[in-house]
Amino acid sequence: MENERVITIHTVQGGKEHFGEYDHSTHLLDYLTRHTPFTLQAPCGGKGRCGKCKIQILSGTPSPVTDTERALLRPEELSAGIRLACLTRPETDLSISLEGEKKLEGNKSFLFSHPLPVDGSLRTLVLELVPPSLEDQRSDHSRLLSALATERLQVPIHLLPDLPQVVREGNWRITLISHKNQLLSILPGAALADPEARICGVAVDIGTTTVATYLFDLHTGEHIDTQSELNAQGVFGADVISRIQYALEGPDNLKRLQEKILTQIDTLIHKMASRTGIQSSRICLACIVGNPTMIHLALGLNPKYIAEAPFIPVTTEPLLALGRDFGLSLSSGGVVRFPPAVSAYVGSDILAGVVASGMAEAVIGGETVVSKTAPQARETGSKSLPALPSLLIDIGTNGEIVLATRDRFIACSTAAGPAFEGAQITCGVGGVAGAINRVFRTKTPGFSTILDAPPLGFSGAGVVDLLAILLDMGIVDETGRILTLEEAKRHDHPFAGWLVTYDEEPAFQLVPEEKSGTGMPILLTQQDIREIQLAKAAIAAGIRTLLNASSLSFSDIRALFLAGGFGNYLDPRSAARIGLIPKELQGKIQSIGNAAGMGASLALLSEKTFSLFQEVKERTTYIELSSSSEFQELYVEEMLFPT
């Protein structure tokens, strides 16, 4: 409106600043999402339910504190100027801080400590072109075609704008990079003659919570760099359903979601290129995996029918696209490949895990490059595949489970929710510096944090550890109820001193405010335990449903692969104690880290491995749990904690 005065918002995050004019029609969360480059997580999608989109008012006057904020924020937080961005508007110029979770930067040793196999599908060709003269005035394009007369390569039109500069910079000597007879890039000179020159590719795992990128030398298979961040789409909700809902709420929302994730991926590629000194013109190939909703949003495809029965995605087929069409900083002809998915809720990220674990080759057989990356062989390089039957579980916002039998795969997806990734937990955080990733019992409860940073809150693994201890100590019973302080004192319980009251219910305070990195106590509440119960019951019931469908018992399973960051930190004993993993499988657990990133990297470097995704898909039977009465019965049974 013309009579509304201009309000300036000064935003600070991670040492970076941004100044912008406030859009009077929106709350601060929407403003930050639309008009700043910063990331703020909002698991409930800005609906004012989760209390996670915290900002700190440094100066200026915001709108009055709402009743909802008083319910979701502690009094000491409100006193410190902490507000919820989804419920706050500025009344004057504001200076706000988004400081909080410090993202973990990727590093070279994060994924692979040795080069991965490369099957030679990438090809380089050095050509000498005839220089022009007054007697020879053929176009640059014609000279290139003449030099390519014996090759099965076409020159795509999108490579022509850079051609004049490239051929002259190389003094009419050029290097062509092609993949499967598709020309990806034209570089000046004998580009590979320089020992420092690299032709590179990027593997990308778009997780609902975290986005990870991996830079590789496409000729040697060397892992050069890694970058990861919390998914920038988290501001629209913690899970796929909330993001689908947001996509459908406005005509521009799908485009906004697409731009958010593509900009983030491109920024991560830029960071890796900058850190390693590699020019974007030498990054020729990308392979992107993710769950079907994340892939739909990255492609700009309408995800509406993924969320509606009978849950039909636009596509589950492998796709090929130009990086330039998505605004990615690849070479001008750089190609992006998307492996296939199985269903609306079992995507290419899960197929990547099946491939990376070695389960794919164990079932399908045949000589592929994957065997040398199976967990049992990763350090020695020897061929070793997992014994069958085996299970793969990726516990994230959704819990995907795959059972590999002698000749097929059976898969399902459970709506575990984001509790195991720190969302919907009162003091929950993602896998960031300062997240409590291990809780152990000595005379008193102790803990460790990621990077040994001051504690900020619980990661999913930390919550599982603490809950297992509280079950062992009788602080929490099989129904999930926490003892009150009065009950604990009456029984002279040694942990009574850690019990407090939160939101009129008992809670267990692990870290007092004076030892917390946030200045606030870190505690596990009664509601947190209910969230964990729902999540662990969904995973446990999913496992039992798959086994029953194959007439198998727990004793038949030879290996259980846990994928994802949560699995990396999860203590198998704690997982079995709370009933997340059957106790019969506790000794068979192998944590394989970011299996989606591993599988995407393998598919980036190997055409055989990329094709293996499709073979796994064709041998996979998907069970829809939402229509399974058996699953519903098992889900209720698994709600209790083991005694």
Buried (B, 14 or more C-beta within 10 A) or exposed (E): EEEEEEBBBBBBBEEEEBEBEBEEEBBBBBBBBBBBEBBBBBBBBBEBBBBBBBBBBEEBEBEEBBEBBEEBBBEEBEEBBBBBBBBBBBEEBBBBBBEBBBBBBBEBEBBBEEBBBBBEBBBBBBBEBEEBEEEEEBEBBEBBBEBBEEBEBEBEEEBBEBBEEBBEBBEBBBBBBBBEEEBBBBBBBBBBEEEEBBBBBBBBBBBBBBBBBBBBBBBBBBBBBBBBBBBBBBBBBBBBBBBBBBBBEEEEBBEBBBBBBBBBBBBBBBBBBEBEEBEBBBBBBBBBBBBBBBBBBBBBBBBBBBBEEEBEBBBBEBBEBBBBEBEBBBBBBBBBBBBBBBBBBBBBBBBBBBBBBBBBBBBBEEEBBBBBBBBBBBEEEEEBBBEBBBBBBBBBBBBBBBBBBEEBBBBBBBBBBBBBBBBBBBBBBBBBBBBBBBBEBEEEBEBBBBEEEEBBBBBBBBBBBBBBBBBEBEBBBEEBBBBBBEBBEEEEBEBBEBBBEBEEEBBBBBBEEEEBBBEBBBBBBBBBBBBBBBBBBBBBBBBBBBBBBBEBEBEEBEBBBBBBBBBBBBBBBBBBBBBBBBBEBBEBBBBBBBBBBBBBBBBBBBBBBBEBBBBBBEBBBBBBBEEBEBBBEBBEEBBBBEE
